[in-house]
Amino acid sequence: MVKASRRAVILSHQNADPDALCSAFALSFLLRKLNRRVKVHLVAPEGVSRVTRQILGQVRMRLQEPQDLKSYDVVFTVDTNTLSQLGRYEELLEQFEGPVVVIDHHNPDPRTLKASSHVIADERASSTAEIVHRLCRELRLRPSRAVALALFLGMAYDSRHFALATSEVFKVAGELVSSGLDTRKAMRLLQVPMTESEKIARLKGSQRLLLRRVKGWDLVTSHVGSHQASVARGLIMLGADVAMVVGEKKDRLRMSLRSTQDFYEKTGIHLGRDVARPIGDLVNGAGGGHALSSAICGHGKAKVALERCLSVITEKLQERERASSV
């Protein structure tokens, strides 16, 4: 498939984070090694995140904004488990008649699976960069220094600076560092100070939080106009076991969910699979993500969406208590 292609495009999700764009960059290297004649375009719908923008100063990659996908022979998506994360390319991908390859460390949702012809997914991987590195290793391709830096940054970012890294991640990181990376300089690329608007959002989110204690766990909800993910992370740092933060604008809502590692290990509740995905369907949108981190976008009222999230988590906790008492 790749060897017969002349034009390929790699799509990452909206507001692409380091794992998404660095994985796309490394994948483009792999594709060119397999087929030196293929032209590969990288697309970040609606741009990249602030920390990713900082990385672009060191890992040079050119981003494209094609009007459609008709001129490509094959489409790849990286780190994107719901089609709604592709922005305007969502509809274009569904209309694409060629092969679509999904590479992700999330569990792809049904619509994504339906639109794809090939899926390379591993929910046990800490990042999509880890999966792309695995592909390079299986094909016996040695990453260039720039590609090694990109893979290292992708893994470092999604493993929370290696706080959630497995032994395999440390092993891979060691291989990448051996190519001559300066780890201190690399890690500094992931350090971006908060903007004033993000600080204010965190303070407002803390001021508006509502706490519910369910079966010994502290579940916190809040609402802010922007920076929902940052606010959710902040509430976890304050002591919440689960944080759910929503924003609503003209009947459109966006929600970020976070939990502690302890909550996941002791309850088995996977925020992406068990909470975000079903709530995404209920709000006529989409949801998904990791065990400790997920997101929902859709339509409706913020208060209703939060109550539904709380209900789902509460029911899961009650089911667990009943099962343990049998």
Stockholm file with secondary structure:
# STOCKHOLM 1.0

chainA/1-326         MVKASRRAVILSHQNADPDALCSAFALSFLLRKLNRRVKVHLVAPEGVSRVTRQILGQVRMRLQEPQDLKSYDVVFTVDTNTLSQLGRYEELLEQFEGPVVVIDHHNPDPRTLKASSHVIADERASSTAEIVHRLCRELRLRPSRAVALALFLGMAYDSRHFALATSEVFKVAGELVSSGLDTRKAMRLLQVPMTESEKIARLKGSQRLLLRRVKGWDLVTSHVGSHQASVARGLIMLGADVAMVVGEKKDRLRMSLRSTQDFYEKTGIHLGRDVARPIGDLVNGAGGGHALSSAICGHGKAKVALERCLSVITEKLQERERASSV
#=GR chainA/1-326 SS CCTTCSEEEEECCSSBCHHHHHHHHHHHHHHHHHCTTCEEEEECTTCBCHHHHHHTTTSCCCBCCCSCSTTCSEEEEESCCSGGGGTTHHHHHHHCCSCEEEEESSCCCHHHHHHCSEEEECTTSSCHHHHHHHHHHHTTCCCCHHHHHHHHHHHHHHTTTTTTCCHHHHHHHHHHHTTTCCHHHHHHTTCCCCCHHHHHHHHHHHHTCEEEEETTEEEEEEECSSCHHHHHHHHHHHTCSEEEEEEEETTEEEEEEEECHHHHHHHCCCIIIIIIHHHHHHTTSEEEECSSEEEEEEESCHHHHHHHHHHHHHHHHHHHHHHHHC
#=GC SS_cons         CCTTCSEEEEECCSSBCHHHHHHHHHHHHHHHHHCTTCEEEEECTTCBCHHHHHHTTTSCCCBCCCSCSTTCSEEEEESCCSGGGGTTHHHHHHHCCSCEEEEESSCCCHHHHHHCSEEEECTTSSCHHHHHHHHHHHTTCCCCHHHHHHHHHHHHHHTTTTTTCCHHHHHHHHHHHTTTCCHHHHHHTTCCCCCHHHHHHHHHHHHTCEEEEETTEEEEEEECSSCHHHHHHHHHHHTCSEEEEEEEETTEEEEEEEECHHHHHHHCCCIIIIIIHHHHHHTTSEEEECSSEEEEEEESCHHHHHHHHHHHHHHHHHHHHHHHHC
//
